[in-house]
Amino acid sequence: MERETVLLVAIVMLSLAAFSVGVSGFVLLARDRRLRRPFPPVALGAAGHHEVPEER
């Protein structure tokens, strides 16, 4: 192979590796942010138990 071809192949491989690392990092960031989302408030009964309020 010629020098230019080897250089082009190396640049393409480097850019593909950088792209895959970027996508992986974005996926991990999105999963981490989704897990940190605050949970909805829970209605607590008088005894502090997680119960569904009774209908009247």
PyMOL commands that set and color helices and strands:
alter all, ss='L'
color gray80, all
select helices_A, chain A and resi 3-36
alter helices_A, ss='H'
color red, helices_A
deselect
rebuild
show_as cartoon
